[in-house]
Amino acid sequence: MDVNKLKKQLQIEVDTAFLYDSIASIQTDISLKRVLNSLAEIEKGHAHHMLNKIVTFDTNYQMPLPSSTAKFQLKVGKLFGYSSIISSLANIEKQFAVNTIKNKIEQGEKLTGFEHNHLNIIEAVNNNEALNVSGGLLSKFESRHKSVGGNALRAAVLGSNDGLVSNMSLVMGVAGASVSNDTILLTGTAGLLAGAISMALGEWLSVQSSRELNQRQIELETEELEASPEEEKKELVLLYQAKGMNAADAQKLADKAFESPKTAIDAIITEELGIDKDELGGSAWEAATASFILFAIGAIIPLYPFIFLDGRSAILLSIGSSVVGLFGIGAAITLLTGKSILFSGFRQVAFGLVAAAVTYGIGTLIGVSLAG
């Protein structure tokens, strides 16, 4: 048994319970508060069970406190809204479910069909309109994209990262060739626009394709409902049971949903496909606009010093600004990965500086060759 792996898993359980408790504390809806508190208690139970395993190998080991990453997530949630944390918890629950199924298969145990219960519950919480997601900058943006979970946050972080790293590499490459400020600004601006337009087009195609796929799935489910309504009802009953309902309540809820074809297909779309029929995966134009803006914000960071400085001063300020931006993006990535803030921040800085150094070196060689 890998004790270090158990300790890492224990920390995840402690952090998850801490986040559940913290989000529950700000809820005004009693039912939602009870669900979140119950999930927290379950995670605490898992943590104590894991600690008992660890102390058989390390007798002095104590229950850890919530990590700095979890506390950072909570602070960001207070500012930007709590949907990003709920989405992160959903990813954790998904991994727990995958690991549970994998372990049962390896040990020859029979699957019960309830392995995804926690994931289904937390996804239901994420879609609950009573969830308090009060916050500043991203709360409205996140609420428009609940159907895609944490994708809005992921797009924000990775979009700005792509803009910063790609344009920093481009600017450093041109600066290495010892060209004029006007050339650097022209090249950097062209890179900014080209990259932002490419990102926007890619995001538009991605979301639009997702919308079309969802629409096709709805059409197929409608055809299946018309062909075999009883089979579809049985599937819906099983799904309700997998979410924790007893057989009688699941049957009653399915019977009610199947009182008319419209309510039946609405229930199937929501429960089986997990699709918001009104949004079908979000607006392609909103996603494209957000990607364009976020890429441009990242790309302007290494470029702006050349507007009012030149030579070595402009290069040093560009690198310094980019380092700060890269560390901030690395810290933000911890909301998605759960890694240490310092580790992710410095790793992001290292990768960015390596890319800039390579292109600067290549630019210098090209500049020397052309001059010779």
Secondary structure by P-SEA (a helix, b strand, c coil): ccaaaaaaaaaaaaaaaaaaaaaaaacccaaaaaaaaaaaaaaaaaaaaaaaaaaacccccccccccaaaaaaaaaaaaccaaaaaaaaaaaaaaaaaaaaaaaaaaccccccccaaaaaaaaaaaacccccccccccaaaaaacccccaaaaaaaaaaaaaaaaaaaaaaaaaaaacccaaaaaaaaaaaaaaaaaaaaaaaaaaaaaaaaaaaaaaaaaaaaaaacaaaaaaaaaaaaaaacccaaaaaaaaaaaaccaaaaaaaaaacccccccccccccaaaaaaaaaaaaaaaaacccccccccccaaaaaaaaaaaaaaaaaaaaaacccccccaaaaaaaaaaaaaaaaaaaaaaaaaaaaaaac
